[in-house]
Amino acid sequence: MPVTALRPRLAVIDEAWRAAAMATRESTGITPLAVMSGRDGGPLARTVKCLIDPLVLRLRAAPGLGKPLLDEEAAVQVIDLVVAAAPTIADAARWFVELKASRRSAGITGGNIQEQYLPRAFELAVVHGRPAGNAAAIAAEMIDDIHRPRSGKSVDDLAAHIDRHRSELQTALDAVWAGAAPTRHIGADHSAAELLDVVLDDDSGVGERNRSWAGLSSSEVPGRCGLALFDRDSLVSEILGTYLVTAPNQVPALSQSVPPGKPSLQGKDGDAPLDRSIATRVATTLRRTADREDLPEVAELVDAEIERSRAPWALDGPLWHAVMLVGVVVAAQLHPLTPQPCRHGYAQALSRRLAAQAHILYARRVLLGDDPAPEPAAEDTDHPGLATNLREFWRPYLGRLWVRLHGRSVVEPFTDAADFDSDALRDLLDGIARSVSYDQRSRIRAAIERAER
């Protein structure tokens, strides 16, 4: 049987996007898709993240189309879906322009425009088609809906609630942390290690991986580890030792303090995920939820977040505890700048894909020099943290993973392995790596452009 050549997914999407742009080119020679494209004509990273993946390819229903490398059948399917959706995408681009104009008229400056408006522009395109005479009024209504949602569930309502009840909320937060019992010694759970080995083994069959994933996610181990995080200095090192993973020079952590301390109720946040205040965690939930009508009232969200702050990994739901545990083990093995052997086949393949990307090769050669273990002095001063995040890839990876899982645990705490199998787990971990890589690539491009001026 002939072997089908695999193609990078982003290259396939780029080809499909350019075909869609040609199909929607107007008499002026300009395509509406230009507002969603980069200077080279390809789609912006956020166009892929916020529009193509969730709304055109619908990766939740077709996770096979989200793999970094696509076989010929999947590549053809991606191209067909994007080209078929070209008229709707073009209308979405026109609505995107309308939404931006309405935003300017309303004097709104906060938030990321693509993340806020691309999904809504596509929604308007599906419902209304091409913008017509009433487009400005429809766009203004949508802007009002996005930035001034129903009373009681806005970020302003959150701030007002905390201001009114600061003393009671602080007392509740103190009580949750004071009442947490010390975690007993977690020990080396070899059965859990064997299950995780199968989940991350590329040679295991899907059925075997799913059974092992169901066993790991239903066990007490991920939850016990997540609780121990808050009172054991060496917790992550112990976890990596149990799973026979060599710890990086800088052991992965979810907080600047080890173990993580009690978060503030409101105030300045740290860079690490568990250094975010309660107010920031709830505000993130509000901003990332498409339909706030489905959320509890702000008071309930704050109370739940206070309780969650001392839950395992500061997350709700045993399945998400297990995903976080697996994520820590995988993150410790990702070294794009200095590739090295990994314990698990899945982590090895992911690390190699990251290391082979052009922006990583550039960073290794130019931004960080030829030294495989560059000193902090090589940091790009216009992009603080870039060299550190390239060198210690686990930092942005675990940060983004925790934020994603936090959102899922708030709205889907009772998800189990039947609804989120080992393929879904891998797709999620792949997606986090791609998201981090997109961000790093954009920052490196900015550094290159600045150097060429």
C-alpha positions as CSV (number, residue, x, y, z in Angstrom):
1,M,0.0,0.0,0.0
2,P,1.5,3.4,-1.0
3,V,2.3,5.8,1.9
4,T,0.4,9.0,1.7
5,A,2.6,12.1,2.3
6,L,1.5,14.2,5.2
7,R,1.2,18.0,4.9
8,P,1.5,20.6,7.6
9,R,-2.0,21.7,8.6
10,L,-1.2,25.4,8.6
11,A,0.1,25.1,5.0
12,V,-3.1,23.4,4.0
13,I,-5.2,26.2,5.6
14,D,-3.0,28.8,4.0
15,E,-3.6,27.2,0.5
16,A,-7.4,27.0,1.2
17,W,-7.5,30.6,2.4
18,R,-5.8,31.9,-0.7
19,A,-8.2,30.0,-2.9
20,A,-11.1,31.5,-0.9
21,A,-9.6,34.9,-1.4
22,M,-9.4,34.5,-5.1
23,A,-13.0,33.2,-5.2
24,T,-14.3,36.3,-3.4
25,R,-12.2,38.9,-5.3
26,E,-14.3,41.9,-6.2
27,S,-14.2,44.0,-9.4
28,T,-11.7,46.3,-7.7
29,G,-9.3,43.4,-7.4
30,I,-9.5,43.4,-3.6
31,T,-10.9,40.6,-1.6
32,P,-13.0,41.2,1.5
33,L,-10.8,38.6,3.2
34,A,-7.9,41.1,3.3
35,V,-9.1,42.4,6.7
36,M,-8.6,38.9,8.2
37,S,-5.3,38.3,6.4
38,G,-1.7,39.1,7.0
39,R,0.5,41.1,4.7
40,D,1.6,37.9,2.9
41,G,-2.1,37.1,2.1
42,G,-2.4,34.2,4.5
43,P,-4.9,34.1,7.3
44,L,-4.0,35.8,10.6
45,A,-3.3,33.4,13.4
46,R,-6.4,34.6,15.2
47,T,-8.5,34.2,12.1
48,V,-7.5,30.5,12.2
49,K,-8.1,30.3,16.0
50,C,-11.3,32.3,16.3
51,L,-13.1,31.6,12.9
52,I,-11.7,28.8,10.7
53,D,-11.1,26.2,13.4
54,P,-14.3,26.5,15.5
55,L,-16.8,27.8,12.9
56,V,-15.7,26.5,9.4
57,L,-13.8,23.3,10.2
58,R,-15.7,22.7,13.5
59,L,-12.8,20.9,15.2
60,R,-14.9,19.7,18.1
61,A,-17.0,17.6,15.8
62,A,-14.1,16.7,13.5
63,P,-10.9,16.6,15.7
64,G,-9.0,14.8,13.0
65,L,-8.8,18.1,11.0
66,G,-7.0,19.7,13.9
67,K,-3.9,17.5,13.8
68,P,-0.6,19.2,13.0
69,L,0.0,16.9,10.0
70,L,-2.9,16.0,7.6
71,D,-3.1,13.1,5.2
72,E,-4.4,13.7,1.7
73,E,-8.0,12.9,2.6
74,A,-8.0,15.3,5.5
75,A,-6.2,18.0,3.6
76,V,-8.8,17.8,0.8
77,Q,-11.6,18.0,3.3
78,V,-10.1,21.2,4.9
79,I,-9.7,22.9,1.5
80,D,-13.2,21.9,0.4
81,L,-14.7,23.2,3.7
82,V,-12.9,26.6,3.6
83,V,-13.5,27.2,-0.1
84,A,-17.2,26.2,0.3
85,A,-17.5,28.7,3.1
86,A,-15.8,31.5,1.2
87,P,-19.0,33.5,0.5
88,T,-20.0,33.4,4.2
89,I,-16.4,34.2,5.3
90,A,-16.4,37.2,2.9
91,D,-19.7,38.4,4.4
92,A,-18.2,37.9,7.9
93,A,-15.2,40.0,6.8
94,R,-17.7,42.8,5.7
95,W,-19.5,42.5,9.1
96,F,-16.2,42.6,10.8
97,V,-15.5,46.0,9.3
98,E,-19.0,47.2,10.4
99,L,-18.4,46.0,13.9
100,K,-15.0,47.8,14.1
101,A,-16.7,51.0,12.9
102,S,-19.4,50.7,15.5
103,R,-16.8,50.0,18.1
104,R,-15.0,53.3,17.2
105,S,-18.3,55.2,17.4
106,A,-19.0,53.8,20.8
107,G,-15.5,54.8,22.0
108,I,-14.6,51.3,23.1
109,T,-10.9,50.5,23.3
110,G,-10.5,47.4,25.5
111,G,-10.1,43.8,24.5
112,N,-8.7,42.0,21.4
113,I,-10.7,42.9,18.3
114,Q,-10.3,39.6,16.5
115,E,-11.1,37.4,19.4
116,Q,-14.2,39.6,20.3
117,Y,-15.6,40.2,16.9
118,L,-14.6,37.5,14.4
119,P,-17.0,34.8,15.8
120,R,-19.8,37.4,16.0
121,A,-19.1,38.6,12.5
122,F,-19.5,35.1,11.2
123,E,-22.7,34.8,13.2
124,L,-24.1,37.9,11.5
125,A,-23.0,36.6,8.1
126,V,-24.9,33.4,8.7
127,V,-28.0,35.1,9.9
128,H,-28.1,38.2,7.7
129,G,-25.8,37.5,4.7
130,R,-24.0,40.5,3.2
131,P,-24.4,43.8,5.2
132,A,-27.2,45.9,3.8
133,G,-28.8,49.3,4.6
134,N,-29.5,48.4,8.2
135,A,-26.0,47.0,8.8
136,A,-24.9,49.9,11.1
137,A,-27.9,49.4,13.4
138,I,-27.3,45.7,13.6
139,A,-23.6,46.1,14.3
140,A,-24.3,48.7,17.0
141,E,-26.7,46.3,18.7
142,M,-24.1,43.6,18.6
143,I,-21.4,45.8,20.0
144,D,-23.8,46.8,22.8
145,D,-24.5,43.1,23.5
146,I,-20.8,42.3,23.6
147,H,-19.7,45.2,25.8
148,R,-22.8,46.0,27.8
149,P,-24.3,42.6,28.5
150,R,-27.4,41.9,30.7
151,S,-27.2,43.7,34.0
152,G,-25.7,41.6,36.7
153,K,-23.2,39.6,34.6
154,S,-20.6,42.2,33.3
155,V,-17.1,42.8,34.5
156,D,-18.3,46.1,36.0
157,D,-21.0,44.2,38.0
158,L,-18.2,41.9,39.3
159,A,-16.1,44.9,40.5
160,A,-19.2,46.5,42.1
161,H,-20.1,43.2,43.9
162,I,-16.5,42.8,45.3
163,D,-16.5,46.5,46.4
164,R,-19.8,46.0,48.2
165,H,-18.9,42.7,49.9
166,R,-15.2,42.9,50.2
167,S,-15.1,42.1,53.9
168,E,-17.3,39.1,53.8
169,L,-15.6,37.7,50.7
170,Q,-12.2,38.1,52.2
171,T,-13.4,36.3,55.3
172,A,-14.7,33.5,53.2
173,L,-11.4,33.2,51.3
174,D,-9.4,33.2,54.5
175,A,-11.7,30.4,55.9
176,V,-11.4,28.2,52.8
177,W,-7.6,28.3,53.0
178,A,-7.4,28.0,56.8
179,G,-9.7,25.0,56.8
180,A,-7.8,23.0,54.2
181,A,-6.4,19.8,55.7
182,P,-2.7,19.0,55.1
183,T,-2.3,16.5,52.3
184,R,-1.1,13.0,53.3
185,H,2.1,11.7,51.6
186,I,1.1,10.9,48.0
187,G,3.7,8.2,47.5
188,A,4.7,6.7,44.2
189,D,1.6,5.3,42.6
190,H,3.1,2.9,40.0
191,S,-0.3,1.8,38.7
192,A,-1.2,5.4,37.8
193,A,2.2,5.7,36.2
194,E,1.6,2.7,34.0
195,L,-1.8,4.1,33.0
196,L,-0.2,7.4,32.0
197,D,2.5,5.6,30.1
198,V,-0.1,4.0,27.9
199,V,-2.0,7.2,27.4
200,L,1.1,8.9,26.1
201,D,2.5,5.9,24.2
202,D,2.3,6.4,20.5
203,D,2.5,2.6,19.9
204,S,-0.7,1.9,22.0
205,G,-4.0,1.3,20.2
206,V,-6.8,3.8,20.6
207,G,-8.9,1.3,22.6
208,E,-6.0,0.6,25.0
209,R,-5.3,4.3,25.4
210,N,-9.0,5.1,26.1
211,R,-9.2,2.4,28.8
212,S,-6.1,3.7,30.5
213,W,-7.3,7.2,30.3
214,A,-10.6,6.3,31.8
215,G,-8.8,4.5,34.6
216,L,-6.4,7.4,35.3
217,S,-9.1,10.1,35.2
218,S,-11.4,8.1,37.5
219,S,-8.7,7.4,40.1
220,E,-7.9,9.5,43.1
221,V,-4.3,10.2,42.0
222,P,-4.8,13.4,39.9
223,G,-6.9,14.9,42.7
224,R,-4.5,14.0,45.4
225,C,-1.6,15.5,43.5
226,G,-3.6,18.6,42.8
227,L,-4.3,19.1,46.5
228,A,-0.7,18.3,47.5
229,L,0.4,21.1,45.1
230,F,-0.6,23.6,47.8
231,D,1.4,22.3,50.7
232,R,4.4,20.4,49.3
233,D,7.5,22.3,48.0
234,S,8.6,19.4,45.9
235,L,5.3,18.2,44.5
236,V,6.0,18.6,40.8
237,S,9.5,17.0,41.2
238,E,7.8,14.1,43.0
239,I,5.3,13.7,40.2
240,L,8.0,13.7,37.5
241,G,10.0,11.2,39.5
242,T,7.0,8.9,39.8
243,Y,6.5,9.0,36.0
244,L,10.3,8.7,35.3
245,V,10.5,12.0,33.6
246,T,13.7,14.0,33.9
247,A,12.9,17.4,35.4
248,P,14.1,20.5,33.6
249,N,16.7,22.7,35.2
250,Q,13.8,24.9,36.3
251,V,11.1,22.7,37.6
252,P,7.7,23.5,36.1
253,A,5.4,25.5,38.5
254,L,2.0,27.1,38.4
255,S,2.9,29.9,40.8
256,Q,5.9,32.1,41.5
257,S,5.7,30.9,45.1
258,V,6.2,27.2,45.9
259,P,3.9,25.9,47.2
260,P,1.3,28.3,45.8
261,G,-0.1,30.7,48.4
262,K,-3.6,32.1,48.9
263,P,-4.6,34.3,45.9
264,S,-5.7,37.9,46.6
265,L,-9.3,38.7,46.3
266,Q,-8.6,41.6,44.0
267,G,-5.4,43.3,42.9
268,K,-2.3,43.0,40.8
269,D,-1.8,39.6,39.3
270,G,1.4,37.6,38.8
271,D,2.4,36.0,35.5
272,A,1.7,32.4,36.7
273,P,-1.9,31.1,36.5
274,L,-2.3,30.5,40.3
275,D,-1.1,34.0,41.0
276,R,-4.2,35.4,39.5
277,S,-6.7,37.1,41.9
278,I,-10.2,35.7,42.4
279,A,-11.6,38.8,40.6
280,T,-9.4,38.1,37.6
281,R,-10.4,34.5,37.4
282,V,-14.1,35.3,37.5
283,A,-13.6,38.2,35.0
284,T,-11.9,35.8,32.6
285,T,-14.9,33.4,32.8
286,L,-17.2,36.3,32.0
287,R,-15.1,37.5,29.1
288,R,-14.6,34.1,27.5
289,T,-18.2,32.9,27.8
290,A,-20.1,33.5,24.6
291,D,-23.6,33.4,26.2
292,R,-23.5,34.8,29.8
293,E,-27.2,34.1,30.2
294,D,-26.1,30.5,30.9
295,L,-23.8,31.5,33.7
296,P,-24.9,31.8,37.4
297,E,-25.1,35.3,38.9
298,V,-21.9,37.1,39.6
299,A,-22.3,36.5,43.4
300,E,-22.5,32.7,42.8
301,L,-19.5,32.8,40.5
302,V,-17.4,34.6,43.1
303,D,-18.4,32.3,45.9
304,A,-17.6,29.2,43.7
305,E,-14.3,30.7,42.6
306,I,-13.3,31.2,46.3
307,E,-14.0,27.5,47.0
308,R,-12.3,26.4,43.8
309,S,-9.1,28.3,44.7
310,R,-8.2,25.5,47.2
311,A,-9.6,22.6,45.1
312,P,-7.1,20.2,43.4
313,W,-5.1,22.3,40.9
314,A,-7.6,25.1,41.6
315,L,-10.0,23.3,39.2
316,D,-13.4,21.6,39.5
317,G,-14.0,18.1,38.1
318,P,-11.8,14.9,38.4
319,L,-11.4,14.7,34.6
320,W,-9.8,18.2,34.4
321,H,-7.6,17.3,37.4
322,A,-6.3,14.3,35.3
323,V,-5.8,16.5,32.2
324,M,-3.7,18.9,34.3
325,L,-1.6,16.1,35.7
326,V,-0.9,14.8,32.2
327,G,-0.2,18.3,31.1
328,V,2.4,18.8,33.7
329,V,4.1,15.6,32.7
330,V,4.0,16.5,29.0
331,A,5.1,20.2,29.6
332,A,8.3,19.0,31.4
333,Q,9.4,17.1,28.3
334,L,8.9,20.0,25.8
335,H,12.3,21.6,24.9
336,P,12.0,23.2,21.4
337,L,15.2,25.1,21.7
338,T,17.3,22.1,23.0
339,P,15.6,18.9,21.8
340,Q,16.3,15.9,23.9
341,P,15.0,12.4,24.4
342,C,11.6,12.2,26.1
343,R,10.1,9.5,28.2
344,H,6.8,9.4,26.3
345,G,6.4,8.9,22.5
346,Y,3.6,11.6,22.4
347,A,5.8,14.2,24.1
348,Q,8.7,13.3,21.9
349,A,6.7,13.8,18.7
350,L,5.2,17.1,19.9
351,S,8.6,18.4,21.0
352,R,10.1,17.5,17.6
353,R,7.3,19.3,15.7
354,L,7.8,22.4,17.8
355,A,11.6,22.3,17.4
356,A,11.3,22.0,13.6
357,Q,9.2,25.2,13.2
358,A,11.0,28.0,11.4
359,H,10.6,30.6,14.2
360,I,12.2,28.2,16.7
361,L,15.1,27.7,14.3
362,Y,15.4,31.5,13.9
363,A,15.3,32.0,17.7
364,R,18.0,29.4,18.2
365,R,20.2,31.1,15.6
366,V,19.6,34.8,16.1
367,L,17.6,35.9,19.2
368,L,19.4,33.5,21.5
369,G,22.6,32.9,19.7
370,D,24.3,29.6,19.0
371,D,24.6,28.6,22.6
372,P,22.1,25.8,23.2
373,A,21.6,27.0,26.8
374,P,21.5,30.8,26.4
375,E,21.9,33.1,29.3
376,P,19.1,35.5,30.3
377,A,21.1,38.4,29.0
378,A,20.1,37.3,25.5
379,E,16.6,38.3,26.3
380,D,14.8,40.4,23.6
381,T,14.3,43.7,25.5
382,D,11.4,44.8,23.4
383,H,9.6,41.5,24.1
384,P,10.3,40.8,27.8
385,G,9.9,37.1,28.7
386,L,10.2,35.9,25.1
387,A,13.6,34.2,25.5
388,T,12.6,32.8,28.8
389,N,9.4,31.3,27.4
390,L,11.2,29.8,24.5
391,R,13.9,28.3,26.7
392,E,11.3,27.2,29.3
393,F,8.4,26.3,27.1
394,W,6.5,24.8,30.0
395,R,5.9,28.3,31.3
396,P,3.5,29.6,28.6
397,Y,2.3,26.0,28.0
398,L,1.1,25.3,31.5
399,G,-0.2,28.9,31.9
400,R,-2.4,28.5,28.8
401,L,-3.4,25.0,29.7
402,W,-4.6,26.0,33.1
403,V,-6.6,28.9,31.8
404,R,-8.3,26.6,29.2
405,L,-9.1,23.9,31.8
406,H,-10.3,26.5,34.3
407,G,-12.9,27.7,31.8
408,R,-14.0,24.1,31.1
409,S,-14.2,23.2,34.7
410,V,-16.4,26.2,35.5
411,V,-19.0,25.2,32.9
412,E,-18.4,21.5,32.4
413,P,-17.2,20.1,35.8
414,F,-18.9,16.8,35.4
415,T,-17.3,15.8,32.1
416,D,-16.0,12.2,32.1
417,A,-13.8,10.1,29.9
418,A,-16.7,8.8,27.9
419,D,-17.3,12.4,26.6
420,F,-13.6,13.4,26.6
421,D,-11.5,10.4,25.5
422,S,-7.7,10.0,25.0
423,D,-7.9,11.5,21.4
424,A,-9.7,14.6,22.8
425,L,-7.0,14.8,25.5
426,R,-4.2,14.8,22.9
427,D,-6.1,17.2,20.7
428,L,-6.3,19.6,23.6
429,L,-2.6,19.3,24.5
430,D,-1.7,19.7,20.8
431,G,-3.9,22.8,20.6
432,I,-2.3,24.4,23.6
433,A,1.2,23.9,22.0
434,R,-0.1,25.4,18.7
435,S,-1.5,28.4,20.5
436,V,1.7,29.1,22.4
437,S,3.7,28.6,19.2
438,Y,1.4,31.1,17.2
439,D,2.0,33.7,19.9
440,Q,5.8,33.1,20.0
441,R,6.0,33.2,16.2
442,S,4.2,36.6,16.1
443,R,6.5,38.1,18.6
444,I,9.6,36.8,16.8
445,R,8.2,38.2,13.5
446,A,7.8,41.6,15.2
447,A,11.4,41.4,16.4
448,I,12.6,40.6,12.8
449,E,10.6,43.5,11.3
450,R,12.0,45.8,13.9
451,A,15.6,44.7,13.2
452,E,15.1,45.3,9.5
453,R,13.9,48.9,9.9
